[in-house]
Every structure is written in C-alpha cells, then in structure tokens.
C-alpha cells in the first residue's frame, strides 16, 4: 500500500530535534515515510556537556548523536551532504572553504534536487527564510531547499539525474518551521515563573521570530512530546546537564516544547489563512 512521504532538510545535527521532532514523530505515527537531509556535521558547535567530545571529535560525535536521534524518531539514517558548519555570527568557521555558506548554490541545490527525486516526498520541510535564529546555515538551507523544491519537477534541470534513475518529481507542499515573535522572552518568563533562575535574553533578541499572523498552523505535538524530548536528549554535546527547559516542571516543559509552528510556503495562501493539522491531504500520489 502506498504511503505518504516527507523530506526534512536541515543544517546541523540537533535541528531535527529542537525544530521539527514533533512534525517528524507525528508523520511517522500517521504511517508516512520520513527522510532527513543534514547539510553539515555541526563541527563548529559548542561542547556543552563536559567530556562528551573534543573539538577534534565533535563532528564524528554529533553525527552519531544524529543517528541516535533518528533511531528514537523511527526514521532512517540521515543523508549527510558533507559540508562544514559555518558557525555563529563572525565565527572563523565561516571562512573555511568547505563551509556551507561558501558552497556554490547550484551544487547544494543539485544535491537537494537529487534527494527530492530519490525519495519522492509529498511534503518538503525546512527552515523559514530567516532561519529561526538567524544562523547563516539555516538561512542557506531554507533558500537552497526552496529552490530545489521548485526545480525538482523540471526534467531540463540536472538531466543527468534521469540517467541515475532519479526521475523528476513534484512535491505537493513546502512547509517552513517557524517560531513566533517573542518566543525567547516567553520561554524565559515561563521558566522564571516556575522558580528556575533563567536570565531574560538580551533586548536585541526579544523580537526574534515570525509574527503570528504569518504562521499558518500551530501544531499540537504534545502526544509526541516524550519522543521529542528523547530526541533532544540524544544530542549530549549540545544539551548541558541540568538544561533549564528539560528540568522544569512537566507543565512548563510541555508549554515550551508541546507546539510547533509552520508556514506553508507552497501552495501560497492568502494573508491570515490557516491550514489544518493534516500534513498530508488528498490521494497518495504513487512514486
């Protein structure tokens, strides 16, 4: 029997956990095939759990953490594009010749078109254009994935794929993961009200996020919260012992992680239009 298929395209190990684990777990629970592309190994990240890795081993360790997270979510091993993490802000990692931000657009898009033509997803899922946090790799993957989504059905684009058995494919929906404006302040206030000594974010971060009127679906992922939290905990290098939101009272953790926010980038919607929580609609198109 044919099944729905979803392809998630992210930048680093742990993006699938913090940003979209609820969507991925929900899709699996609905019987869909879920596939993941990860652009980098996250080697420019911090090591937040002492002893979990060294700068020299961080890429290998984070790759293994991603594999473990995929096992928790019940999805196949990720497809790694093999680029290097570009780091935050002015991190020197951005100048590495293999950094994702330095990769030719055509090259990255070709990889993503091949992934789309290979697994033939009905839904493609990636970051919203500002990358949720402003991380340059997130922004790059949103742009590249959007172009790949638009091009994958055009037989004149990368025709060499056809020789490899990768026929053109038109996905039905492009979804962006988003966070609402003010979410960082809301998270800190919830934790502070629960008695956890969490600082408010810097003032310049208070407005980070997408206005609610631009969000098309607030998805309740509470039924999959245990799976989402287990996925997050797989990323030991990135999750310090005693992380505030994971040691908070259950109702606070639920309030912080129990919803995921989606924008439908294609098909286009009217301003203020909402979509249903059914990520997959209509008859299943055969691969």
NUKOLVO-199368 format. One record per atom (N, C-alpha, C, O, CB): z, y, x; residue in one letter. Coordinates in pm, whole numbers, plus 50000, padded with zeros to 5 digits. Glycine has a CB too. Layout:
ZYXA ...
//
This chain:
500004988150085X 500005000050000X 500005012450089X 500785013250184X 501245000149903X 499145022150059X 499055034350139X 500335042450127X 501005042250023X 497855042750095X 500675049450233X 501875057650231X 501565071750277X 500565074150345X 502965051550318X 502425080850238X 502325094550285X 502615095050434X 503295086350488X 503285103750207X 502085105350499X 502305107050643X 502615121650674X 502015130850617X 501065102250723X 503575123650765X 503965137050809X 503945137350961X 504405127951027X 505375140950755X 503405148151017X 503415150451161X 504205163051192X 503855173851145X 501965151451217X 505275161551269X 506075172951313X 505685176351457X 505595167551542X 507595169851302X 505465189251482X 505045193851615X 506045204051666X 506105215251615X 503605199851611X 506845200251766X 507895208851817X 507755210551968X 506875204752030X 509265203251782X 508645218652025X 508505222552166X 509425214852259X 509015211352370X 508785237152180X 510665212152217X 511665206552307X 512395194952241X 512485194352118X 512675217352349X 512925185652321X 513895176152267X 515065183952208X 515595192952273X 514385166252377X 515455180652091X 516515186052005X 515985195151895X 516705197851799X 517515193652088X 514715200151906X 514145207951796X 514095199551670X 514395204451560X 512735213051832X 513715186951685X 513625178151567X 514975176251500X 515035173751380X 513065164551607X 516065177551576X 517405175351522X 517935187751453X 518315187351336X 518355171051633X 517975198851526X 518565211051472X 517675217651366X 518185223851273X 518835220751583X 516375216351380X 515455224051297X 514935216151177X 514795221651068X 514285228851379X 514655203251197X 513975196051090X 514445182051061X 513735174550994X 512575195451121X 515625178251110X 516065164351088X 516195161050940X 515935149650900X 517385161951157X 516595170750859X 516695168150716X 515345165150654X 515215155850575X 517325179950645X 514335173050690X 512975170650640X 512475156950686X 511895149450607X 512005181650690X 512715153550813X 512225140850865X 512945129050798X 512305119350758X 512415140251018X 514275130050785X 515035119250722X 514655117750575X 514545106650524X 516535121750735X 514465128850507X 514075128450366X 512695122050351X 512485113950261X 514065142550305X 511775125650438X 510435119750432X 510485104750452X 509815097250381X 509525126150537X 511285100250549X 511435085950571X 512015079050448X 511565068350409X 512325083350693X 513035085350387X 513675079450269X 512695078250153X 512855069650067X 514885087850227X 511695086950151X 510685086550045X 509535076950077X 508555076150003X 510145100450019X 509665069750190X 508675059650224X 507495064850304X 506495057850319X 508185053350102X 507595077150355X 506495082750432X 506535077750577X 507585074050628X 506545098050429X 505375077850640X 505315076050785X 505555089750848X 504975099750806X 503935069950831X 506415090050949X 506725102751016X 506415101251164X 506815091551228X 508215106750995X 505695110951218X 505355110951360X 505775124351420X 505825134551351X 503825108551380X 506095124051549X 506605135951617X 505845138251747X 505665129051827X 508105134551645X 505395150651766X 504845155151893X 505845164951954X 506315174151887X 503425161751875X 506165162852081X 507065171852153X 506325176852276X 505815168852355X 508435164752192X 506265190052293X 505425195752397X 506015194852536X 505285193352634X 505135210052365X 507355195752548X 507985196352680X 509165186652686X 509565180852585X 508455210652713X 509715185252806X 510895176852826X 512185185052827X 513265179452846X 510775169152955X 512095198052808X 513295206252799X 514035208052929X 515255210052928X 514205200452700X 513315207453042X 513995207653172X 514585221153209X 515325221953307X 513055203553278X 514265231853134X 514845244853162X 516085247653078X 516645258553084X 513815255653138X 516515237753001X 517685239652916X 518985239652994X 519025235853112X 517735228952811X 520055243952927X 521395243252987X 521895228852983X 521355220352911X 522375252652912X 522935226453061X 523645213553055X 525035216653001X 525915221053074X 523715206253199X 525205214452871X 526415219152804X 527535208752801X 528685212152773X 526085223252663X 527195196252830X 528225185952843X 528325182152990X 527395176053043X 527915173452754X 529415185553056X 529525182653199X 529315167953229X 529845159253160X 530895186953252X 528515165253332X 528285151553374X 527185144453298X 526855133053332X 529515143953361X 526605150753197X 525575143953117X 524215143653187X 523375135353155X 525435150652982X 524005152653282X 522745153253357X 522945162553475X 523985169153487X 521555157953266X 521955163153560X 521875173053667X 520565180553647X 519695175953573X 521965166353810X 520395191953712X 519105198753699X 517935189853736X 516845191153680X 519085211153786X 518145180853831X 517065172053875X 516755161153773X 515625156453765X 517415165654008X 517755156953694X 517555145953600X 517415150653455X 517205142553365X 518695136253610X 517525163753432X 517615168653295X 516395164753211X 516555160953095X 517765183653294X 515205165653267X 514005161953190X 514065147453145X 513785144353029X 512735164453273X 514405138553236X 514475124253203X 515565121653099X 515365113953005X 514735115953329X 516725128053117X 517845125853025X 517495131152886X 517765124552786X 519135132553077X 516895142752880X 516565148452749X 515465140352679X 515445139552556X 516115163052764X 514565134552755X 513565125752695X 514255113652631X 513905109652520X 512535121152800X 515215107952701X 515945096552646X 516765100752524X 516855093252427X 516855090352753X 517375112552527X 518105117452410X 517165118752291X 517545115752178X 518765131052441X 515955123352316X 514975124452207X 514615110752152X 514495109052030X 513715131652256X 514435101052241X 514145087452194X 515295082452103X 515045076551998X 513945077852315X 516535084752146X 517675080352067X 517705087451932X 518005081251830X 518985082952144X 517405100251932X 517365107751806X 516305102051713X 516545100651593X 517095122651832X 515155098751766X 514095092751683X 514535079451625X 514215076251511X 512815090951766X 515275071551703X 515805058951651X 516765061551535X 516715054551434X 516515051051762X 517625071451550X 518565074951443X 517805079051317X 518175075151206X 519505086351488X 516745086751335X 515955091551222X 515035080751166X 514505082151056X 515135103551262X 514845069951241X 514005059051196X 512525061351217X 511705055051151X 514255056451053X 512175070451309X 510765073551332X 510325067951466X 511155065051552X 510535088851326X 509015066351486X 508525060751613X 508845069851731X 509205081451714X 507015058351605X 508695064351851X 508895072451971X 507955084351968X 506835083351919X 508665064052099X 508405095752021X 507575107752015X 506385107152109X 506395100152210X 508395119852047X 505355114552073X 504245117052164X 504595129252247X 504815140052193X 502885119152086X 504655127652379X 505025138652469X 503745144652528X 502905137552583X 505985133752582X 503605157752516X 502425164352572X 502545166752721X 501535168552789X 502185177552501X 503785166652774X 503975166952918X 504005180752981X 503955181953104X 502925159252982X 504085191352900X 504205204752958X 505655207153001X 506555199352970X 503755215552856X 505845218053073X 507175221253123X 507795231953034X 507125241152987X 507115226053270X 509085230653013X 509865240252937X 509725254053002X 509905255353123X 511355235952928X 509405264252921X 509205277752975X 510495285852986X 510495296753042X 508225285152888X 511605280452932X 512885287252943X 513005299152848X 512035303652788X 513095291853083X 514245304052838X 514565315452752X 514285328552823X 514425329452945X 516045314952707X 513875338552747X 513795352052799X 512995353152927X 511835349152934X 515155357452821X 513645358653030X 512985360953159X 513225349653258X 513085351553379X 513455373953219X 513595337953209X 513815326453296X 512615324453389X 511475324753343X 514085313653213X 512865322553520X 511745320053612X 510895307953574X 509755306653619X 512275318053752X 511455298953489X 510695287153447X 509375290853381X 508425283053383X 511515278753351X 509305302753324X 508075306853254X 506905308853350X 505745309253308X 508325319753177X 507215310053480X 506145312153578X 505635299153639X 504695299153718X 506635321353688X 506265288053603X 505795275153655X 504375272653605X 504095275053487X 506755263453612X 503485267853690X 502085266153645X 501915256453530X 500935257253455X 501255261453760X 502875247053513X 502755237353404X 503585241353282X 503685233653186X 503185223653452X 504175253253285X 504955257753170X 504065258753047X 502895262453056X 505625271453198X 504625255352931X 503845255452808X 503185268952784X 502045269652738X 504725251752690X 503895279852815X 503325293052787X 502115296152875X 501355305252845X 504375303752805X 501945288752984X 500795290953072X 499655281253046X 498595282353109X 501235289853217X 499845272052955X 498795262252926X 497645268852851X 497885277152763X 499365250452843X 496415265552884X 495265271152811X 495355267452663X 495635256052628X 493935265952870X 495125277252577X 495215274852434X 494345263052392X 494785254352316X 494815287352356X 493125262652439X 492185252152399X 492725238352435X 492565228752360X 490805254352465X 493355237352552X 493875224452597X 494975219352505X 494965207752464X 494405225552740X 495945228152473X 497045223952386X 496525220652246X 496905210552187X 498125234952377X 495645229052195X 495095226652061X 494325213452058X 494385206151959X 494165238252018X 493625210352164X 492895197652168X 493855185852158X 493585176252087X 492055196652297X 494985186552229X 495995175952218X 496485174552074X 496655163452023X 497185178752313X 496725185852010X 497285185451875X 496245181151772X 496585174251676X 497855199151838X 495005185151792X 493935180151703X 493835164951716X 493665157951616X 492575186951737X 493935159851839X 493885145351859X 495045138551787X 494875127851729X 493925141952009X 496245144851792X 497405139051723X 497175138751572X 497505128951506X 498685146951756X 496625149551518X 496355150051374X 495295139751336X 495445132551237X 495895164251333X 494235138951414X 493185129251382X 493655114851404X 493145105551343X 491935131851467X 494645113251491X 495145099851518X 496045094451410X 495885083151366X 495885099751647X 497015102551365X 497955097351264X 497615101651122X 498215096751026X 499365101851297X 496645110951107X 496125114950977X 497235118850878X 497405112550774X 495285103650918X 497985129250913X 499085133150825X 498595140650702X 497585147550705X 500075141850901X 499345138950593X 499115147250475X 499835160650489X 499395170650434X 499575140050348X 500945160650565X 501735172750587X 501905174650737X 502255165350809X 503125171850515X 501675186950784X 501965190750923X 503115200750918X 503135209650833X 500695196950995X 504065199151009X 505345206351005X 505635212051143X 505665204651241X 506495196950958X 505855225051150X 506145231351279X 507005243851258X 507515246051148X 504835234951353X 507175251851362X 507965264151354X 507225274951277X 505995275051270X 508295269051495X 507985284151217X 507365296251164X 506915305051281X 507375303051393X 508365304051070X 506015314651258X 505345321651368X 506265328551468X 505895329751585X 504435331651313X 507445333051426X 508365339451520X 509225329351595X 510065333151676X 509255349151445X 509015316451568X 509705306151645X 511175304451613X 511905298951695X 509565308951787X 511635309151497X 513025308351451X 513995316351537X 514755324651487X 513475294051447X 513955313951667X 514885320551757X 514185330451850X 514835337251929X 515625310351839X 512875331251840X 512115339551932X 511775332752063X 511205339052152X 512865351951960X 512105319952077X 511785312752201X 510265312152217X 509545308552124X 512405298252199X 509795315752335X 508355316752358X 507645303352339X 506495303152297X 508095322052499X 508315292152369X 507685279052348X 507565275952200X 506585269852157X 508485268052419X 508555280052120X 508485277951976X 507315285851918X 506545280751836X 509805282051907X 507195298351962X 506105306851914X 504755300851952X 503825300651871X 506235321151972X 504655295952075X 503395289752119X 503055277552035X 501905275751996X 503485285952267X 504045269052007X 503765256951930X 503405260051786X 502595252951726X 504945247551934X 503995270451729X 503585274551595X 502125278751594X 501365274651506X 504475285951544X 501745286751691X 500355291551698X 499385280051723X 498375278851654X 500215302151807X 499685271651821X 498785260651855X 498665250651740X 497565245951709X 499265253651982X 499775247451677X 499745237751567X 498955243151449X 498215235751384X 501165234051524X 499125255951421X 498375262151311X 496885261351337X 496115257951247X 498805276651291X 496455264651458X 495025263651490X 494545249151480X 493465246551427X 494755269251632X 495335239851531X 494935225751526X 494795221051382X 493865213751348X 495955216951600X 495725225251296X 495665221851153X 494345226751093X 493705219751015X 496875228151076X 493945238851131X 492725244751076X 491455238151128X 490445237751059X 492685259551106X 491515232851251X 490305227751316X 490095212751304X 488985207851323X 490355231351460X 491155205351271X 491095190751281X 490055184551191X 489585173451218X 492435184951249X 489675191251082X 488705185550989X 487265188951024X 486335184150959X 488995190350849X 487065197251127X 485725201751164X 485145192351269X 485605191851382X 485775216351217X 484125184851230X 483535174751320X 482885181051442X 482675174251542X 482505166451245X 482555193951436X 481935200551551X 482945204751657X 482565208751767X 481155212651505X 484225203751624X 485285207451717X 485785194951788X 486175185251723X 486465214751643X 485765194951919X 486165183452000X 485455170651952X 486115160851917X 487695181551995X 484125170851951X 483385159151901X 483625146651985X 483375135451939X 481905162151898X 484115148552108X 484415136752190X 485485128052129X 485575116252162X 484835141052328X 486305133652041X 487335125651974X 486705114351892X 487265103451881X 488195134451884X 485555117151834X 484915107251747X 484575094751827X 484685083551776X 483645113151680X 484155096651952X 483855085152038X 485115076952065X 485035064952094X 483235089852170X 486275083452057X 487545076552078X 488125070951948X 489265066251945X 488555085852142X 487345071551841X 487795066351713X 488665075951635X 489325071851539X 488535053851734X 488685088651674X 489525098651607X 488625107151517X 488125117551559X 490295107551710X 488435102751396X 487555109751303X 488225122451252X 489455123251249X 487185100551185X 487445132451213X 488025144751156X 488935141551037X 488715132050963X 486915154251111X 489965149851022X 490945147750915X 491445161150866X 491735170050945X 492115138950964X 491555162450735X 492055174850674X 493435172250613X 493515166050507X 491065180050567X 494515176950676X 495835175750612X 495875184150485X 495075193350466X 496955180150710X 496835180950398X 496925187850270X 497825200150274X 497625209650198X 497425178450165X 498835199950362X 499795210950363X 500245213950505X 500385204850587X 501015207650274X 500475226750532X 501085231250656X 502395238050620X 502415248150550X 500135240950736X 503485232450670X 504825237750643X 505445243050771X 505325237050877X 505725226950581X 506105254550758X 506835260450869X 508345259050844X 508825261750734X 506445275350888X 509065254850947X 510535255350943X 510965269650966X 510445276451055X 511175245851050X 511905274450886X 512365288250896X 513885288650886X 514525278650852X 511735297050785X 514445300150917X 515855302750890X 515955316550827X 515205325550864X 516725301951022X 516855318250731X 516915331250661X 517515342150749X 518345339450836X 517735329850533X 517075354150725X 517615365650799X 519125366150782X 519655364650672X 516965378850750X 519815368450893X 521265369250890X 521985355950903X 523205355350890X 521685375650765X 521235345250929X 521865332050930X 522885330751043X 523865323451027X 520795321150945X 522685337551155X 523635336451266X 524985342751230X 526035337351264X 523065342951392X 524945354051162X 526185360351119X 526865351851012X 528085350151014X 525905374551065X 526075346550919X 526635338150813X 527335325950871X 528425322350827X 525535333750715X 526715319650970X 527315307851035X 528635311551100X 529635304551082X 526345301951140X 528655322451175X 529885326451244X 530985329851145X 532145326351167X 529615338351335X 530645336651038X 531665340450939X 532255328250869X 533455327650844X 531065349950835X 531405318550839X 531925306350776X 532925299350868X 533975294750824X 530765296750741X 532585298650997X 533475292051092X 534775299951110X 535845294051118X 532785290351227X 534685313151116X 535875321451132X 536785320351011X 538015319951025X 535485336151155X 536195319750892X 536985318250770X 537685304650765X 538705303150698X 536115319950647X 537115294850836X 537735281550844X 538775280750955X 539345270050980X 536655270950866X 539035291851022X 540055292051126X 539565288351264X 540365285951354X 541135283051090X 538255287951282X 537675284551413X 537305297551484X 536595305851428X 536425275151398X 537785299151603X 537635311651677X 536225312651735X 536005310051854X 538695312651789X 535285316651650X 533895318051689X 533535332851694X 533795339951597X 532955310451593X 532955337551803X 532585351751807X 531385354651718X 530535345951699X 532285356051950X 531315366651665X 530115370851596X 528985372251698X 529245375651814X 530345384151519X 527745369651657X 526635371251751X 526475385851788X 526945394551716X 525315365751692X 525815388651900X 525535402651936X 524795409751822X 524035403551749X 524705403352066X 525035422651809X 524475430451699X 522955429051690X 522405428851580X 524845445051713X 522285427951805X 520825427151802X 520315413951744X 519125412651715X 520275428851942X 521215404051726X 520815391151670X 521105390051520X 520775379951458X 521505379951743X 521725400251463X 522135399251324X 520945398051228X 521075391751123X 522955411351288X 519825403851262X 518685404051170X 517665393151202X 516615392551138X 518015417551174X 517965384551299X 517025373851331X 516865364751209X 517855361051145X 517505365751454X 515635361251179X 515365352351067X 514295358150975X 513765368951001X 516645349750987X 513995350950870X 512935354350776X 513565359450646X 514515353250598X 512005342150748X 513075370350589X 513595374850459X 513465363650355X 512475356350352X 512835387450412X 514465362450271X 514495351450174X 513255351150086X 512795340450046X 515725352550086X 512695363050055X 511515363249967X 510285357150032X 509305354349964X 511215377449925X 510325355050163X 509205348550233X 509385333450244X 508485326450290X 509035354550371X 510535328450203X 510825314150210X 510435307650076X 510845312349970X 512345311550243X 509655297150083X 509125291049961X 509965279449909X 509825275549793X 507735286249986X 510825273949994X 511645262649950X 512945262250029X 512935262150152X 510875249349965X 514055262049959X 515355259150020X 515655244549986X 515975241249872X 516505269049967X 515535236150085X 515595221650063X 517015216550081X 517645218950185X 514635214350160X 517525209749981X 518855203649989X 518755190650068X 518205180750019X 519435201049847X 519295190550190X 519255178450272X 520635172150286X 520875163950375X 518675181650411X 521545176050197X 522895170350203X 522905155150194X 523725148950261X 523735176050091X 522015148750114X 522025134050112X 521715127850248X 522015116050270X 521025129150010X 521115135550338X 520725130450470X 521545136950581X 521185136450699X 519235132750495X 522665143250543X 523435151050640X 524025142250750X 524025146250866X 524545158550570X 524515130450715X 525085121650818X 524015118050922X 524285117751042X 525665108850754X 522805115250875X 521715112150967X 521365124151053X 521135122851173X 520475107450890X 521325135950992X 521015148151066X 522065150651174X 521715153751288X 520935160250971X 523325149451141X 524385151951238X 524365141551350X 524625144751466X 525755152051169X 524045129051315X 523935118651418X 522765121751512X 522855119551633X 523745104751354X 521675126951456X 520535130851538X 520925142151634X 520575141851752X 519355135351449X 521645152051583X 522095163051668X 522985157951781X 522855162351895X 522865173451584X 523875148751749X 524835143851849X 524155135451958X 524735133252064X 525925135551782X 522945130851932X 522205123652037X 521925132552157X 521785127752269X 520875118051982X 521855145652133X 521475155052239X 522705160052312X 523075171752302X 520675166852180X 523335151052387X 524605154152452X 524475165452553X 525405173352570X 525155141752520X 523345166252620X 523205177052718X 523245190752651X 523625200652714X 521885175352796X 522845191352525X 522755204152455X 523915206752360X 524055217852310X 521475204752379X 524735196752336X 525845197952240X 527155196952316X 527545185952355X 525765186952129X 527835208052340X 529075207552417X 530165200252341X 530165200052218X 529535221652453X 531105194152413X 532245187952345X 532965198452260X 533205209652305X 533235181652448X 533295194752138X 534005203952051X 533155215151996X 533675225651960X 535145209852122X 531835213151988X 530955223451931X 531485227751795X 531845219451711X 529495218151918X 531535240851774X 532225246451657X 531765240651524X 532585236551443X 532045261251655X 530455240351502X 529965236251370X 530095221351346X 529995216851232X 528535240351354X 530325213451452X 530495199051435X 531955194851425X 532245183551386X 529845191751551X 532885203951458X 534305200851440X 534905208651324X 536115208151300X 535075203851569X 534065215851253X 534525223451138X 534885214151022X 534455202551023X 533455233651094X 535635218750924X 535885210750804X 534555206450742X 533565213650751X 536735218650701X 534525194750679X 533265189450625X 532515199250535X 531285199750540X 533535176950548X 533225206950453X 532535215950363X 531825227250439X 530795232250395X 533515221750261X 532385231150552X 531765241650633X 530535236050706X 529485242350710X 532785247550735X 530685224150763X 529545217650829X 528405215650729X 527235217450761X 529955204150891X 528775211850607X 527765209850502X 527075222950468X 525855223250450X 528415203850375X 527845233750460X 527255246750428X 526305251450537X 525295257850507X 528345257150408X 526605248150662X 525775252550774X 524525243950789X 523445249150814X 526565252250903X 524675230750773X 523565221650803X 522955214850680X 521995207250694X 524045211050898X 523475217450562X 523035209950443X 521785215050375X 521335209250276X 524115209850346X 521225225950427X 519995231150370X 519005233950482X 519385237850592X 520265243950287X 517725231850452X 516655235650544X 515665244250468X 515465242450348X 515955223050606X 515055253550539X 514265264150476X 512805262850520X 512515261950639X 514825278150513X 511905262750423X 510495260150451X 509605271150397X 509845276750290X 510085246850393X 508575274150474X 507495282950433X 506225274650423X 505915267050515X 507315294950532X 505495275850313X 504215268950303X 503125278450353X 502805288350287X 503925264350155X 502575275250470X 501535283650530X 500155280550474X 499285289250474X 501535281850680X 499955268350427X 498695264350367X 498955252550275X 499665243250313X 497645260550477X 498395252550152X 497645263350089X 498485276050072X 499705275250054X 497125258749954X 497845287550078X 498535300250066X 499155301649928X 498625296849829X 497585311850095X 500305308549924X 500995310849799X 501065325849772X 500945334049863X 502415304749802X 501265329049646X 501475342949609X 502855347449654X 503745339149676X 501315344949458X 503045360449668X 504345365849708X 505415361449610X 505265362849489X 504295381249717X 506495356049663X 507615351949581X 507455338449514X 508375333849447X 507865361949479X 506295331949531X 506075318949469X 506905308249538X 507055308449660X 504575315149473X 507435299149459X 508265288249512X 507525275049500X 506635273549416X 509615287649439X 507895265449583X 507335252049574X 508455242249541X 509635245149561X 506625248049706X 508065230749491X 509055220749455X 509555213649580X 508985214949688X 508475210649355X 510625206149564X 511195198749677X 510415186049708X 510785178549798X 512635195249648X 509325183549635X 508465172049664X 507535175949778X 506575183449757X 507655167649537X 507805170849898X 506975174450012X 505595168150003X 504645173150063X 507645170250140X 505485157349928X 504225150149915X 503855149949767X 504645145349684X 504335135549973X 502675154749734X 502255155549593X 500845150249579X 500055150149673X 502345170249540X 500545145849455X 499205140949425X 498995126749476X 499925120649529X 498155150149485X 497775121549460X 497485107949506X 497465107349658X 497105117049724X 496145102949449X 497835095949712X 497805094049857X 496365092649902X 495635084049853X 498625081549900X 495955101349996X 494615100350050X 494615089950160X 495425090650252X 494115113950102X 493705080350152X 493645069550249X 493225074850386X 492475084550396X 492665058750202X 493715068450490X 493315072050626X 491935066650655X 491415068650765X 494335066750729X 
//
